[in-house]
Amino acid sequence: MRWSEGKDPARSLEALETKARWVRRETLRIHHLAPETRIASSLSDVEIFVALYYGGVLNFDPDVPRWEGRDRFIVSKGHGGVSLYPILADLGFFDRRHLARVCRAGSFLGAIPDMLIPGFETINGSLGQGLGVACGIARGLKRKRSAAGVYVLLGDGELYEGSVWEAVMFAAHHRLDNLVMIVDSNKKSMLGRCESILNLLPLEEKFARFGWEVAGVDGHEVHAVHEVLSRFKNSRQGRPKAVVANTIKGKGVPLLEQDALCHVRTLNGQETLAAMGEAE
Amino acid sequence: MSGELKSMRDVFLERIHAAMKQHDDIFLVSDDFGSRVLDRIRADFDDRFINVGIAEQNCINVAAGLALEGFNVYAYGIACFMSMRSFEQIRVNVAMTSQLQPMNLNIVGVGAGMSYDVSGPSHHCLEDLTLLRLLPHVDLFSPSDWQTAARLADYSVAEGGPKYFRFDSKPTAAIYSPEDDIDLAVGFHELIRGEETCIVSTGYMTHVALKAAARADECVGVVDVFGLKPAHERPLYEALCGYDSIVTLEEGFIKRGGLDAMVGQILADHGSRAKLTRLGVDDRYLFDLGGREQLHRLCGIDEEGVLNAISRAVSA
């Protein structure tokens, strides 16, 4: 059954919060089994994924991942896509047993997701490319007169890539109001805080000046994330839409939250188990 | 050779213009690069012509997004920038992606080799044959004349998959006539069957090869390679069998991965004992002015240079 056709999504605040806690725990479980995964980057975007998939924002069909009527969702910050694995398994895109085999021979679930995984649209990992591809898809959907939307998740560090801004200009010029960009603004890149590497702020004003409809949101208030995404889903007023989600890298794990260099930090077994307890 | 000079891009785009009338799923994405015929496409199909601005990376990304939605897309720009500024976009969103999902994406690069002669080395395109040969799944075409470009246009409409077309920027004479039986899928055509020596050339250099062959003392063979990838190794080897000396000729860097490397590998893999002479640009950029022939002279790939190489190889 398609989510757009009546399956009841867990839209209540409590249900979404419960899902977010569960996803955080499952993501840590994956990291425990596959320490190669980028855990801090995969914890800042949890509420975004939960709102998109459990909040009735995205239309999809787990039985037919490439269903023509689906909303396209591109995880341009691919290294942060590991927390989407438990969600896709939970929704039936693939069997849950795959979650125990991340990064192992024969599995399609790697440290960085690609379109071999049911539910992923593109090959990710090379930053700065998802938004441009999303623009092409959005333009194509308009040509087809499709009602489907295009959603793309970027990291804030990814905004250093010049190709992102080529696409930011393109989307506004071509009035791609079927496109929603979500920036997981966790304020940290690999070598530290973005503020000290190369200041990106003020982000919301930048996108607004480029002609986008913009909303800032606390990226860990799942209800607020859900509210803005739902509003943007239904708003088609000639402008692409940007959600700047203010998040915390490594959210839910104090060891990561407090570490400016958490991007490449791998939690050891004990730390992961402790963090899973905290995520309960 | 027909005397009429035509540019490959205009002939190619004329065919695409006609195809766009018949097929409403064709898009053309340009990086603010035009042509006389492109103006007609812009006027007639403004809903399927997209100018991304001078932004090659986004040109390929937008084209890839359209191709993922099932459209047949032409990404059109200057060869050196399309192949190099956006090489990584081609690598990830065209080559890699097409391994997992079929996509019809045709990259059209204008300005092959030294055709932008006096614009200097930033506009010369001496690397694209090597670079595009590196990428799995992307077919690579380097035609020598507008007749081949016209056939490639029809081929690109009919045959899916990612392709890169390397076109000269200057109008050139036709080498082929419409009646010639050219097999585009096999990637090369024997223009002259020679005796001891054969020139294997690609793109504009096939014109030089033919002129040099016409002046040579012996009957020199000429094979025009218009499709470098996929390489059809056995047929090409068979075409070169029987020659003692093979001279490769390209407007590109040699000893890296271009035409010379392709031919050398095929000869070696089939146990050929023919002597191989590689003519092209050897490990330097060209800041010199004076036009294309002057650049050819400096690199030893003008008619005289080719004739000298032929006699050196034969007397060796």
Interface residues (C-beta under 8 A of the other chain):
Chain A: D114 M115 L116 E121 T122 I123 G125 S126 G128 Q129 L131 G132 V133 A134 C135 G136 I137 A138 R139 G140 L141 R143 K144 G162 S163 E166 A167 M169 F170 H174
Chain B: F27 D47 R48 I50 V52 G53 A55 Q57 N58 I60 N61 V62 A63 A64 G65 L66 A67 L68 E69 G70 F71 E88 Q89 V92 N93 M96 T97 L100 Q101
